[in-house]
Amino acid sequence: MNVLNSYSKAGQIAEEVFSSLRTVHSLNGAKFEQKRYENELYPTTQSSIRQGSVFGIFAGWLSFGTYIVYAVGFMFGCVIMTNRNSQTKSFTDITIVVTVFAQSMALFSYIGPFLQSVSEARGAAVPIFRLIDAEDDARINEPEIWEDDKSNKQLVGINADIKFDNVNFVYPSRKDMSILKNFNFIARTGQTTAIVGSSGCGKSTCLSLLLRYYEPSSGRILVNGHPIQNYNLKQFRKTIGVVSQEPILFAASIFENIRFGKVTATQAEIEEAARQANAHNFIMELP
């Protein structure tokens, strides 16, 4: 049952990450989510090894016993046939008896998989009955599972202009439709720049290219005068804040959701971030 629970939680994490993949990438959360996934599966390792060992020993002894029955049965049958007082016993009779007895023992080999299936069925039924009884499952909250990037590449300051230089782009899945064609613009540092246009004209695509979800078909994107490919991707994304039209919330506490982009953030930093987002007051009113 514990193994199934671990698989279920790990599957939920994977489904959650794939459904919010852009958010995970923009916040450099891939390593964090990988650790969450591994931590859910790790307890099942020893359990699976024990389960496999027990089943292997059980099946091995049954096979050993079956062949011993064949050997002893035929040896005993030979002794009976050589006995002058047992001339009514034929080789066919002995073969039938030995085979039936050996096959009867072999049927015990089905007991192991059957018990395993029963155990798995019981484990799978627990969440269903828990849902019927309206019982809440324990929530995932793994606070200290982040490992910092050990890369030696350091990102230079990017408090500078962002320039799209003659950028062309088509999505790999829609190569016949050009999204950006000879696109040029400069977002000046210290100023607010808005990209306005109709739906599907490429506004979100510009942000996707800046975050390097995709690479331009041609042209360059420059930050501080350098192509963005020259920067360490993880550190580059860490300097960019993204607020999407529809916010993404992960299956964790509000505390964990706020610090997703910086898992080493302190309590004070998280509260300050909530205040800057005008969310602190209503968060404190939550039960």
N, C-alpha and C positions, 0 to 999 in steps of 0.2 A: 504494500500500500504506500509506503514511504517513497519507493522508487517511482511509482506512478505519479505521486504528488510532485516529485521533483521534475519528472518529464513534463507534467502539465504546466508547472510554473515556468520552466525553461521555454516551452513552446509559446506561452503568453508573452514572454520577453521578446522572443524572436519575431512574433507577429506584430508586436507593438513597434519594434525598431524598424521593420520593413515598411510599415504603414506611415512612419514619420521619418523616413530616411534622410530627407533634406535637413530637417531640424537637427537630427543627430550629427550630421556632417558639419553643419554651420556652427555648432557649438563644440566641435571636436569631442563628441561623446562616444565615438566608436570604441575606444579602449575601455571606457567606463561600462558600456553595455556589454562588451565582450566579457569583462570580469563578472558582471552580474549573471550572465548566462553560464559561465564556467562554474561559478559558486553554487548554482542550483544543481548542476550535473555532477559535481565532484562527490557529494555523499553517495551517489549511486554506484560509484566505481567499485568500492570494496564490497558492497552488497551484491553487485553483479558477479564479481569474482567468486565470492562465497557460494552464490547460487549455482554458478557453472561448475564449481568444484564438487559440490554435493551431488549435483545431477550426474556428473561424470563418474564419480565413485559408485553411485547407485547403479548406473547403467553398466559400468564395468563389472561389478560383482554379479549382476544378473546374467550377463553374458558368460562370465566365468562359470557360474553355477549351471547354466544351461549346457555348456560343453562338458562339464564334469558329469552331468547326468547321462549324456550320450556315452561318454567313455565308460563310466561305471556300469551302465545298463548293458552295453554290449559285452563287457568283460563278464558280468554276471550271467548274461545269456549264453555265452560260450561255455561257462562252467556247467550250466544246466543242460545244455545240449550234449556235453560229453558224459553226463551222468547216465548210466544205463537204465536207471529207474525212471528217467524222465524223457523217454523216447517219443512220447506223444507231443512234446513241445517242438514246434517247427521254427525255422529261422524267421518266417513271415510273422508268426505270433509275437516273437520277441521284438522284432523291428517295430511292429505296431504299438506295443506297450511302451517301449522306450521313447518312440517319437511323440506319442500322445502326452506322456509325462513331461518330456522336455519342452514341448510346445506350451503346455500348461504353465510351466515356470516362466517361459518367455512372455506370457501375457502380463506378468507382473511389471514388465518394463513400461507398460502404459500407465501405471499408477503415478509415476513421477510427473510426466507432462500433465496428467489430469489434475493432480493436486496443484501444480503450478498455475494452470488455467483457472482453477477455482479461486486461488489466492489473488490473481490478477483481476478476476471478475469482481471479487469483493472490494478490492481497492478502487476499481473504476466506478463501482456503485456508490461509494461513500460520498463523492461530490454531488451526485444526483440527489441522494436523500438529504444532503445538507442544504441543497438549493430548495428542495421541497419544504424543508423545515425552516427556511428563511434564516439560516445561520450564515454569518459572514465569515469568510476565510480570512486568515491572518494576512496582513499586507506586507509587501516586500519593502524593506528599508535597510539597505546595505550601505552604511555611511562611509567607511574607510576602505574602499577597494580600488582607488585610483592610483595609477603609477605614472609619475611625470615622464614626459618625453626626455630621453637621454641623448637626443641629437645634439651635436656640437655646433650645428649651424645656428647662428644668431640672426635675428631679424633686425634690420636697420630701421630707424624711425620712419613711419609712413604718414606722419602728420603733414601731408602735402597734397597736391592736386592729384585727382584721378582722371586719367585721359583715355578715351577710346579712340584709337587711331585707325581709321579706315577699316573698321571691323565688319566682316561678313560671317554669317552663321546660318546653318541649316541643321535641324535636328536629325540625328542618324535614322530615326524611324520615319521621317518625312523629308527625304532628300529632294523631292520635287518642289518643295515650298521653301522659299527663302524668307527667313524671319528678319534678319538684319542684312542690309546691303549698303556697303560703303558708309557705315555709321561712324560719325565723329561727334564727340562732345567732351567738354572738360567740366568736372565738378571741382570748383575752387575750394581750397581749404578755408575754413572759417565761415563759409557761406552755405545757405540752404539751396539745394538743387532739386528741382522736381521734374520728373519725366512724365509727360501727360500724353495720352493717346487712347485710341479706341481699344476695345478688348481684342487681344490676340496680336497686337502690333509689335510686341517684343519688350514691354516694360519689365516684366518679371525675368525675361531672358537675360537682360542686362545684368541683373543682380546674380543670376545663376552663373553667368560668365565671370563676373567679378569674384565670386566665391569658388570658381573653378570646378563647378559641377560638370561643366563641359569646357572644351577648348574651342576657341574661334576657328572657323574654317579658314580664315585668312585675316590679316591685320594683327594689331597688338593692343593690349591693355596695359597701360603704364601707371605705376604708383610711385611718386617721388622720382619720376624720370626713369624708373627701371621696370622692365617687364615683370609682371606678377609671377611668372614661372621661375624667376630668380630667388623668390622668397621661399622659406620653409613653409609648406602648406599649412601645417598645424598652427604655427605661430601667426601666420598671416590671418587665418580665420579667427584666431583668438582676439585680434585687434578690431574686429568688425562686429557690430551689434545688429541683429536682424529682428525686426518686429513684423511678423506676417499678418495678413488680414484676418486670418482665422488662427487664434493661438492654439498651440499643441500642448496638451497636458499628459504627462506620463503617469502610469499607475504607481505613484509614490506620493509621499507627503508633499505639502506645499513647500516646506523647507528644502526638500530634495529637488523639486522642480525649479526653484529659483536658483539654486547653486549648481545647476546642471552644467552651465558654461564655465564654472570655476569651482570645482569640487573642494578646493582648499579654502574657500571663503569662510570667514568667521561669522558668528551669530550677528555681530554688529554690522558687518558688511551686507549680510542678507537682509536685515531689517532696513538698512539705508536704501538698498536697491528697491525694496517694496515701497518705501516712502516716495522715492523718485518716480515710481510707476503709478503713484496714487492708489496703491493697493493695500497699504499697511493697515489702514483703519478697518476695512471690511474683513481683512484676514484675521485681525484680532477679535472680531465679533463672531467668528465661526466657532462652533462647539468643539 
